[in-house]
Amino acid sequence: MFYREAGQYKTSYEADQALFPIRQDLVGIGVILLVAFVVIPLTANDFFLASIMIPFLVFSLAAIGLNVLTGFCGQLSLGTGAFMGVGAYAAYKLTTIFPDVNVVFLVLLSGFFAAFIGAIFGLPSLRIKGLYLAVTTLAAQFFLEWCFIRIPWLYNYNASGAIEIPKREMFGVVVSGAEATPLARYFVVLSITVAIAFLIANVLRGRIGRSWMMIRDMDIAAELMGIRPLQTKLMAFAVSSYICGVAGAMMVFFWLNAAEPSSYSITLSFQILFMVILGGLGSLGGAFLGAAFIWILPVALKFIPGAIGIEIGAETVEHLTFMVVGALIIFFLIVEPHGFARLWQIAKQKLRVWPFPY
């Protein structure tokens, strides 16, 4: 078969520890990036870019952020939506204070505000974990959501209570605001998502990533081996919140163009959590798979039956989505707790040893 590493000899430690040690994996990633950067922009219409691809990439990045904390460090969080909101409101205030600064730079900078807030709410993780830590992050969700509503300064005292994104250009192209084209916004979101995903993939393979996984697997043994639990957990909270903050800022700047506090409610937190569970805890690829499933499933249920002459109402699509997602969560928790990512790993392993898959 085509997926085998036979003849691919590693002659150095650097080659053996490469991000993609098998040549077929590197080619596969190259093909995916080629499709994302070339094929989709040339063939997709504005609806596909604005309603499917941009939100898919935003949710994928948010799922990566939660996966860093929950999947790789083992700290359960229910405040993802609030941390995304911190990034969104921080980016909005930064564009107000610095109107001439590149909007992409401000979006990336807003993540540091979310990282600071996330580290503060991550302090209890030294003493509590599991369900009790989830309750703490849930309190952070409600508190931050209250701040988004009750502090008018955050939304510049707008009568509507919403944040409205101004027009901003980059290299002469409008990338934010109502005048920005879906293609321009898609390229910005795609570039940020790919860059952060690549950076996190390398961080996870280094000392910091191994420290997170040691805390996840057995925190007491990790502490005895010299890992400092407080610093490690706080770093996981900070990095996770940074990624979620950037995703929240992209959500309002390059997708919605305006947002209310309800846009970053507890519902969003659970939605991101479901993406991580279905995609696979402790897998960056699983974050993309989970986001694709959760976001694209309702669209598929709406348009595929219509294409074959079966009309389904919006409320029916919503109910079917809840039923399918709930059933799959129960299925994966029982049969394959590591989600779609694990199924993909099993399929690749079987290809590597075919025709002797067992």
C-alpha positions in Angstrom: 0.0 0.0 0.0 1.0 3.7 -0.4 1.0 4.4 3.4 4.2 2.7 4.6 7.5 4.0 5.8 9.5 1.1 4.4 12.8 2.5 3.0 12.5 5.7 4.9 15.6 5.5 7.1 16.4 7.9 9.9 20.0 8.7 10.1 19.9 11.4 12.7 18.1 12.2 16.0 16.6 15.3 14.3 15.1 13.2 11.5 13.7 10.7 14.0 12.1 13.4 16.1 10.6 15.4 13.1 7.1 16.7 13.4 6.1 14.4 10.5 8.5 11.4 10.6 6.6 9.6 7.8 6.9 11.2 4.4 3.2 10.4 3.6 2.1 12.4 6.6 4.1 15.4 5.4 2.6 15.0 1.8 -0.9 14.7 3.3 -0.5 17.9 5.3 0.9 19.7 2.2 -2.2 18.5 0.2 -4.5 19.8 2.9 -2.8 23.2 3.0 -2.9 23.3 -0.8 -6.6 22.7 -0.8 -7.2 25.2 2.0 -5.1 28.0 0.5 -5.6 27.5 -3.2 -8.5 25.2 -4.2 -11.1 26.4 -1.8 -10.6 30.1 -2.5 -10.7 29.4 -6.3 -13.8 27.3 -6.2 -15.9 28.2 -3.2 -18.6 30.8 -3.2 -19.1 33.5 -0.6 -21.8 31.5 1.3 -19.4 28.5 1.7 -16.6 30.7 2.9 -18.6 32.9 5.3 -21.0 30.3 6.7 -18.9 27.1 6.8 -15.2 27.6 6.4 -14.6 30.7 8.6 -16.7 29.5 11.6 -15.1 26.0 11.2 -11.6 27.5 11.5 -12.6 29.7 14.4 -14.1 26.8 16.4 -11.2 24.6 15.5 -8.8 27.1 17.1 -11.0 27.4 20.2 -11.1 23.6 20.4 -7.3 23.5 20.2 -7.2 25.9 23.1 -9.5 23.8 25.3 -7.6 20.7 24.2 -4.4 22.1 25.5 -5.9 22.5 28.9 -8.2 19.5 29.2 -6.7 17.0 26.8 -3.0 17.6 27.4 -2.9 18.9 30.9 -6.0 17.2 32.3 -7.7 20.3 33.8 -11.4 20.4 33.1 -12.8 23.8 32.1 -16.3 25.1 31.4 -15.3 28.7 30.9 -14.1 28.6 27.3 -16.8 30.9 26.0 -16.0 33.5 28.6 -12.3 33.5 27.7 -13.2 33.8 24.1 -15.3 36.8 25.1 -12.4 38.4 26.9 -10.3 38.2 23.7 -13.2 39.7 21.7 -13.8 42.6 24.0 -10.0 43.2 24.4 -9.5 43.3 20.7 -12.5 45.7 20.3 -11.0 48.1 22.9 -7.6 47.9 21.4 -9.0 48.9 18.0 -10.7 51.8 19.6 -7.5 53.0 21.4 -5.1 52.2 18.5 -7.2 52.8 15.4 -4.1 52.9 13.1 -2.5 49.6 14.2 -2.8 46.5 12.1 -6.0 44.7 13.1 -4.4 41.2 12.9 -1.7 42.3 15.3 -4.4 43.6 17.7 -6.3 40.3 17.5 -3.2 38.4 18.4 -2.4 40.9 21.1 -5.9 40.5 22.6 -5.1 36.9 23.5 -2.7 38.0 26.2 -5.5 39.7 28.1 -7.4 36.4 28.0 -4.3 34.6 29.1 -4.0 36.9 32.1 -7.6 36.3 33.1 -7.3 32.6 32.5 -4.2 32.3 34.7 -6.1 34.1 37.5 -9.0 31.7 37.4 -6.5 28.8 37.1 -5.0 29.5 40.5 -7.5 27.1 42.3 -6.2 24.3 40.1 -3.3 23.8 42.6 -5.7 22.7 45.3 -8.7 21.3 43.5 -9.3 19.3 40.3 -11.9 17.3 38.4 -15.5 18.3 39.0 -14.6 21.0 41.6 -12.3 22.7 39.1 -15.0 22.6 36.5 -17.3 24.4 38.9 -14.6 27.1 39.4 -14.3 27.7 35.7 -18.1 27.7 35.5 -18.1 30.5 38.0 -15.6 32.3 35.8 -17.9 31.9 32.9 -20.8 33.5 34.7 -18.7 36.3 36.3 -17.1 37.3 33.0 -20.4 37.2 31.2 -21.8 39.5 33.9 -18.9 41.9 33.2 -19.6 41.9 29.5 -23.2 43.1 30.3 -22.7 45.4 33.3 -19.5 47.3 32.3 -20.5 49.7 29.6 -16.8 50.8 29.0 -16.2 47.4 27.4 -18.5 48.1 24.6 -17.9 51.8 24.4 -21.2 52.7 26.0 -23.2 51.6 22.9 -26.9 51.8 23.5 -27.4 48.3 22.1 -24.8 46.8 24.4 -23.1 45.1 21.5 -19.7 45.5 20.0 -19.7 46.6 16.4 -16.5 46.0 14.4 -15.1 49.0 12.5 -13.7 48.8 9.0 -10.0 48.0 8.9 -7.5 47.4 6.1 -4.4 45.3 5.7 -2.1 45.8 2.7 -4.8 47.9 1.1 -7.4 45.1 1.5 -10.4 45.5 3.8 -10.3 42.5 6.3 -12.8 43.6 9.0 -16.1 45.3 9.0 -19.2 45.0 6.9 -17.3 45.9 3.7 -14.8 43.0 4.1 -15.2 40.2 1.6 -15.5 36.6 2.8 -12.4 35.7 0.8 -10.2 38.3 2.6 -11.5 37.3 6.0 -11.1 33.6 5.2 -7.4 34.1 4.3 -6.8 36.0 7.6 -8.5 33.4 9.7 -6.9 30.5 7.9 -3.4 32.0 8.3 -3.8 32.6 12.0 -5.3 29.2 12.7 -2.5 27.3 10.8 0.2 29.4 12.4 -1.1 28.8 16.0 -1.8 25.1 15.4 1.8 24.6 14.0 3.3 26.5 17.0 1.3 24.5 19.5 2.2 21.2 17.8 5.8 22.1 18.4 5.3 23.2 22.0 3.5 20.0 22.8 6.6 18.0 21.6 8.9 19.9 23.9 9.6 20.2 27.6 6.5 22.3 28.3 4.2 19.8 26.5 5.7 16.9 28.3 5.2 18.6 31.6 1.6 19.2 30.9 1.1 15.5 30.0 2.9 14.4 33.1 0.6 16.5 35.3 -2.4 15.0 33.4 -1.3 11.4 33.8 -0.1 11.5 37.5 0.5 14.9 39.1 2.0 13.6 42.3 4.6 11.5 40.5 5.3 14.5 38.2 5.9 16.7 41.3 8.3 14.1 42.7 10.2 14.2 39.5 10.8 18.0 39.7 7.7 19.3 37.8 6.2 22.3 39.6 2.4 21.8 39.5 1.4 25.5 40.0 3.6 26.9 37.3 2.7 24.1 34.9 -1.0 24.3 35.4 -1.0 28.1 35.3 1.0 28.0 32.0 -1.6 25.6 30.6 -4.4 27.9 31.6 -2.6 30.9 30.2 -1.8 29.2 26.8 -5.3 27.7 26.5 -6.9 31.1 27.3 -4.6 32.9 24.9 -5.7 30.6 22.0 -9.4 30.8 23.0 -9.1 34.6 23.3 -7.6 34.9 19.8 -10.4 32.6 18.5 -13.0 34.8 20.2 -11.6 37.9 18.7 -11.6 36.3 15.2 -15.1 35.2 15.8 -16.4 38.7 16.1 -13.9 40.5 13.8 -13.8 38.2 10.8 -17.1 36.3 11.1 -20.0 38.0 13.0 -18.9 41.6 12.5 -20.9 42.4 15.7 -21.5 40.5 19.0 -23.5 40.7 22.1 -22.6 39.2 25.5 -24.9 36.2 24.7 -22.5 35.3 21.9 -20.0 34.1 24.5 -22.4 32.3 26.8 -22.2 29.0 28.6 -23.7 27.4 25.4 -20.6 28.2 23.5 -18.4 26.7 26.2 -20.4 23.4 26.0 -20.3 23.5 22.2 -16.4 23.7 22.3 -16.3 21.0 24.9 -18.4 18.7 22.7 -16.0 19.3 19.8 -13.1 18.3 21.9 -14.8 15.2 23.3 -16.0 14.0 19.8 -12.7 14.9 18.1 -10.5 13.3 20.7 -8.9 14.5 23.9 -5.2 15.1 23.6 -5.1 15.4 19.8 -4.7 18.6 17.7 -6.2 16.8 14.6 -9.1 15.8 16.7 -9.9 19.5 17.4 -10.4 20.0 13.6 -12.4 16.8 13.2 -14.7 17.7 16.2 -15.2 21.2 15.0 -16.0 20.0 11.4 -18.5 17.5 12.7 -20.3 19.8 15.2 -20.5 22.8 12.8 -21.0 21.1 9.5 -23.5 18.5 10.7 -26.5 21.0 11.0 -25.6 22.5 7.6 -25.5 19.0 6.0 -28.8 18.0 7.7 -30.4 21.2 6.2 -29.2 21.1 2.6 -28.6 17.4 1.8 -32.2 16.3 2.3 -33.3 19.5 0.3 -31.1 18.5 -2.5 -32.9 15.2 -2.9 -36.4 16.7 -2.5 -36.9 16.3 1.2 -37.6 19.5 3.1 -36.7 19.7 6.8 -37.5 22.6 9.0 -34.9 24.5 11.0 -36.3 23.4 14.3 -36.2 19.7 13.1 -32.6 20.2 12.1 -31.7 21.6 15.5 -33.4 18.7 17.3 -31.7 16.1 15.0 -28.4 17.7 15.7 -28.9 17.5 19.4 -29.9 13.9 19.2 -27.0 12.8 16.9 -24.4 14.7 18.9 -25.7 13.4 22.2 -25.8 9.8 20.9 -22.3 10.1 19.5 -20.9 11.5 22.8 -22.3 8.5 24.7 -21.0 6.1 22.0 -17.5 7.5 22.1 -17.3 7.7 25.9 -18.2 4.0 26.0 -16.5 2.6 22.9 -13.7 4.9 22.0 -13.0 7.7 24.5 -10.4 9.3 22.3 -12.9 10.2 19.6 -12.5 10.6 15.9 -8.7 11.1 16.2 -8.2 7.6 17.6 -10.3 6.1 14.8 -8.1 7.9 12.3 -5.0 6.6 14.1 -6.3 3.0 14.0 -7.1 3.4 10.3 -3.6 4.6 9.5 -2.0 1.8 11.6 -4.0 -0.8 9.6 -2.9 0.8 6.4 0.7 0.5 7.5 0.6 -3.2 8.0 -1.9 -4.2 5.3 -2.7 -6.9 4.2 -2.1 -8.1 7.7 -4.2 -5.5 9.7 -4.3 -7.6 12.9 
